[in-house]
Amino acid sequence: MPASEAERIAELLKSAKTIAVVGLSYSPSRTSYRVSGYMQAQGYRIIPVNPTITESLGEKAYASLLDVPEKIDVVNIFRRSEAVPEIVEQAIQLKVPAIWMQEGVVHDVAAEKARQAGIFVVMDRCILKEHEKRM
């Protein structure tokens, strides 16, 4: 029997080490910064992916997922929904095991494409809230 989504989310949060955050801001007032700062404080390695910044949370930023030189466990998306298909394409290319779309980020077609490629997809949920709930 397949694990429930809740069980898969808990397992992902336990096993993941490196989270690439697409759309991470360097501004402490932004949700992406606060959520990523929390995840970093929980021991995750955060990799900022944003072509408009050079660093965030003390980590070097990359213009795109394809520029990240290390293995990514989760791609966390803080971008408008219309930006999701391109991000999913890059995640598929890199064989990233999981894509997490933050609250308000929904793209059913891209999510289905990612699932077809064997990627676990969490959509329209906050990774911080899910972590607090389960850890």
HELIX and SHEET records of a PDB file:
HELIX    1   1 GLU A    5  SER A   15  1                                  11    
HELIX    2   2 THR A   31  ALA A   41  1                                  11    
HELIX    3   3 LEU A   65  ASP A   67  5                                   3    
HELIX    4   4 SER A   81  ALA A   83  5                                   3    
HELIX    5   5 VAL A   84  GLN A   93  1                                  10    
HELIX    6   6 ASP A  108  GLN A  116  1                                   9    
HELIX    7   7 ILE A  127  ARG A  134  1                                   8    
SHEET    1   A 5 ARG A  45  VAL A  49  0                                        
SHEET    2   A 5 THR A  18  VAL A  22  1                                        
SHEET    3   A 5 VAL A  74  ILE A  77  1                                        
SHEET    4   A 5 ALA A  98  MET A 101  1                                        
SHEET    5   A 5 PHE A 120  VAL A 122  1                                        
SHEET    1   B 2 GLU A  55  SER A  56  0                                        
SHEET    2   B 2 GLU A  59  LYS A  60 -1                                        
END                                                                             
